[in-house]
Amino acid sequence: MTRALLFAALLVPLAALAATDADISRLLRERGCALCHRAAPFQAEKEVPPVGPSWSEIASRYRRQPGAEARLVAVVLQGTKSGARHWSGRASGDAMLPNKVEVSEDEARAIVRWILR
Ligand code: HEC
């Protein structure tokens, strides 16, 4: 029993540090993010804009900005201002509602780290 407990105690902090792609895909589905966001960039000539910007476009825009992680975690939890249209022409132009009911701050941070990786 003690060995199992020790093993569990070791696993939890490791999981919190390094979420795998599979963990993140599951979170994106279970927390609803995947309903509005997808991985592949929007192809203007072939399709109508998706509801939210793609993960790859979010990454290219913010990856090199200092403080992007903290800012995007706050945006994920609190949503965006109506009418701000941060993604004009690349997404619907709708605001994102707050996600803090669906997602914890730790989960939001793990997702944002994965987006910006
Ligand atoms: C109902 C649709 C919807 C859901 C669900 C949703 N988003 Fe969004 N998201 C949007 C839209 C629309 C935008 C663009 C907002 C804007 O232009 O102001 C956006 C923008 C973003 C951005 C970029 C913000 C910026 O400042 O450029 C990130 C990061 C993001 N979403 C992550 C997430 C995560 C993580 C989840 C799940 C917890 C999630 N979204 C769930 C619609 C959604």
Residues whose N, C-alpha, C, O or C-beta is under 5 A from the ligand:
A	BS01	HEC	R31 G32 C33 L35 C36 V51 G52 P53 I58 L72 V75 V76 T80 K81 A84 R85 H86 W87 D94 A95 M96 N99 V103 I111
